[in-house]
């Protein structure tokens, strides 16, 4: 089971998108929302409060 490159959610089998960049890097997206934020808008996952990776980083920083 793959994880979304942007938000970190698990992607169910048969759903989501795979995006291959020109440098042969493979990106997995669970929704078009994640795809647009990463590719088109160029946002970082640590700047978007709704992503699971953002929440995990904030919890780790608060624990220290």
Secondary structure, 3 states (H helix, E strand, C coil): CCECCCCCCECCCCCCEEEECCCCCEEEECCHHHHHHHHHCCCCHHHCCCCHHHHHHHHHHHHC
